[in-house]
């Protein structure tokens, strides 16, 4: 049960009230919005560069969502594990968004798989921060990924506030679609995810399919589930001059540019792209002088075991002359890569949504993607790109060939892609998330402390 019985009784009277475009909550007859959210991201910081290590789409998601929630007058404090002794305790990411660095274990040398042993220390840091404020400092906990969910479960119970959780990826789903030679997610993760699902008051899924997977694999209840599509920063990722982008990046103007952008690991399957390119060049040797395959990103996850494996594969396939490896870049330069590309290629084995697909489309670039996870929502097959079933390089070569040979297809789908991506602004995602927060706040039984504790009550 809650540690703050007086506060619990007061919040149990909460009801939802519409106001002019803002979510407000009536407490004892007075209207207010959710004021402050404790957002948890244990294993990766929103300040890290996406595209390498454990930094990826989740980092972008947290940064953009937090900024847009602050625009709605919902303050966000993001707790993340400190990875250097040089980091200040707090960093203002944007007005209304504070990043708090929590010391938990050695600063360096830990990989994500080592972090379960540091969750106690991380939780202590989070609880100690709240203890320095008056009771009620945080209205709600929003945890990201299962490690954060474990911390959020305890923090929400201690503070007597709702727990909202976003999975981002699910171990059972990943294990059902493993790349050849990849390492399965451990039982500890699967158990931990089940515990978080049971404890959460709300589970935010990126798509209806993900919500279905939460119900099927983890027993999530309908009243827990909410679907909120992620967004794209339409100020940064927007159509532009392809010729200028290619000049800036040193790419030939007449090149066929098949871009991979993301972390280099078996899950993301950049090897499938390279094998497909080899097949494509066997079929169309005349493309060799024009084909460029940039791989923009760094090794991550199980890809860290052999960080040069992709370069070795390119050499084995005899395509080193067309493949270019480039380290991760910031969003403005990444937008240039998207604009320069003929198509973005995403052969992933699993994607909860695929933010890079939206980013590329927002820049007017078609996407050739695996028909997995949230990608069929992010990409309209035959209209803004092509969805490829399976991971056979022969199939991928056939899917890529029209983009190499039909510039009118690239132009037509690129225009449709920009229109499609414009529907996914982060403002809409933040508005939907704020509605989920309000729904969690309004429920009297939510203040008994989450799904598990509601049932015990």
Secondary structure as GFF3:
##gff-version 3
##sequence-region A 1 457
A	DSSP	alpha_helix	5	11	.	.	.	ID=ss1
A	DSSP	beta_strand	15	18	.	.	.	ID=ss2
A	DSSP	beta_strand	23	27	.	.	.	ID=ss3
A	DSSP	beta_strand	30	32	.	.	.	ID=ss4
A	DSSP	beta_strand	36	41	.	.	.	ID=ss5
A	DSSP	alpha_helix	57	71	.	.	.	ID=ss6
A	DSSP	beta_strand	75	81	.	.	.	ID=ss7
A	DSSP	beta_strand	90	94	.	.	.	ID=ss8
A	DSSP	beta_strand	97	102	.	.	.	ID=ss9
A	DSSP	three_ten_helix	112	118	.	.	.	ID=ss10
A	DSSP	alpha_helix	119	131	.	.	.	ID=ss11
A	DSSP	beta_strand	140	144	.	.	.	ID=ss12
A	DSSP	alpha_helix	145	159	.	.	.	ID=ss13
A	DSSP	beta_strand	162	166	.	.	.	ID=ss14
A	DSSP	alpha_helix	171	175	.	.	.	ID=ss15
A	DSSP	alpha_helix	187	199	.	.	.	ID=ss16
A	DSSP	beta_strand	202	205	.	.	.	ID=ss17
A	DSSP	alpha_helix	208	218	.	.	.	ID=ss18
A	DSSP	three_ten_helix	222	224	.	.	.	ID=ss19
A	DSSP	beta_strand	225	227	.	.	.	ID=ss20
A	DSSP	alpha_helix	242	249	.	.	.	ID=ss21
A	DSSP	beta_strand	256	261	.	.	.	ID=ss22
A	DSSP	three_ten_helix	266	268	.	.	.	ID=ss23
A	DSSP	alpha_helix	270	283	.	.	.	ID=ss24
A	DSSP	three_ten_helix	285	287	.	.	.	ID=ss25
A	DSSP	beta_strand	291	296	.	.	.	ID=ss26
A	DSSP	three_ten_helix	301	306	.	.	.	ID=ss27
A	DSSP	alpha_helix	309	317	.	.	.	ID=ss28
A	DSSP	beta_strand	323	326	.	.	.	ID=ss29
A	DSSP	alpha_helix	331	340	.	.	.	ID=ss30
A	DSSP	beta_strand	343	346	.	.	.	ID=ss31
A	DSSP	alpha_helix	355	362	.	.	.	ID=ss32
A	DSSP	beta_strand	366	370	.	.	.	ID=ss33
A	DSSP	alpha_helix	375	378	.	.	.	ID=ss34
A	DSSP	beta_strand	385	388	.	.	.	ID=ss35
A	DSSP	alpha_helix	393	405	.	.	.	ID=ss36
A	DSSP	alpha_helix	407	421	.	.	.	ID=ss37
A	DSSP	alpha_helix	426	442	.	.	.	ID=ss38
A	DSSP	three_ten_helix	444	448	.	.	.	ID=ss39
A	DSSP	alpha_helix	451	456	.	.	.	ID=ss40
###
